[in-house]
Amino acid sequence: MGRSAYPSDLTNSEWEIIKPLLPEEKRRGRKREIERRRGS
C-alpha cells in the first residue's frame, strides 16, 4: 500500500540534485526505518 503525495514531496529531478549533498548512512547503529526521501 502506498502513501498519499504531499505538496512538499520532491520530484525525481529535485531528489537527484539533493541526494549527493546528504551524508552517507553510517555503518554502525540501527538501519533506517524509513527512506530518506520520505522524510522524518
Secondary structure, 3 states (H helix, E strand, C coil): CCCCCCCCCCCHHHHHHHHHHCCCCCCCCCCCCCCHHHCC
